């Protein structure tokens, strides 16, 4: 058994967890120094864009609701105006 004398150790360069995570990202350039701030910044930007999308969707939904409410109130107002005119004619 010649393998008993074989040294199984392999020399590797240490890689930080941050470098490993950064290299996993598809659009991430290889990092050279543990760019934790860059990862945090990128994550914050993604979260910010998601919050903005949700905010815009919320505003669009409120806008549609308020436009419908405006149309409804306009019809109610027209009914009251017509009723008011009919009551004035009956007084004369």
N, C-alpha and C positions, 0 to 999 in steps of 0.2 A: 504494500500500500504506500505508494509514493506520495499520495495526497496528504498524508498525515503531517508531513513536513512543510506543506504549502502554506504560505502566509495568506490568510483570507482578508486581511485588512486592505481597504482601498482608500487611497488618499483623495479627499474631497475638500473643496473650499467651503467654509461656513457661509450659509445663506440665512439672512434674517427673515423672520416671519413676514415683515412688511414687504421685503423684496419679492418673496414668494407670492404673496397675495397680489402685488402690483403686476407681476408677470403673468398671472392668471387672467387678468382683464384683457379682453380682446383688443381694445383700442389703446392700451397702455404701452408706452415705449418702455424698453428695459430700464429699470431704475438703477442708479448707481449711488446708493447711500441711504436707503431707507426713507423714501419720500412719503412719510406718514401724512404730512400736511397736505400734500397733493391728493392723496387718497381721500382724506377727509373733505377737502375742498370739492373734489369731484362728486362725492356722495352728497354733500350739502347742495350742490348745484342740481343734482337729479331730484332730490327731495323738494327743492324750491320750484323746479319746473312742474312737478306733480301737484304741489299746492296751488300753483298758479292756474293749472288746468282745472282743478276742482273749483277754484274761486270763480273762474270765468264761466264754467258750467252752471254754477249756482246763480251768478248774475243773469245769465241767459234765461234760466228757469223763472227767476223772479220777474224778469222783464216780460216774458210771455204771460205770466199770471196777471201782472199789473195792466198789460194791454187789454187782456180779456175783461178785467174788472172795469177798466175805463169804458170799454164798449157797452158793458152791461149797465153801468151807471148813466151813460149817455142815453140809452133807451129808456131807462126809468125817468130821467129828467124830461125827455120828450113826452112821455105819458103824463107826467105831472103838469107840464105846460099845456097840453091838450085839455086835461081835466080842468085846469084853472080857467082857460078860455071858455069852456062849456059852462062852468058855474057863473062866470061873469055875464054870459049871454042870458042865462035864466034869471038873473037879478034884474035885468032891464026889461 
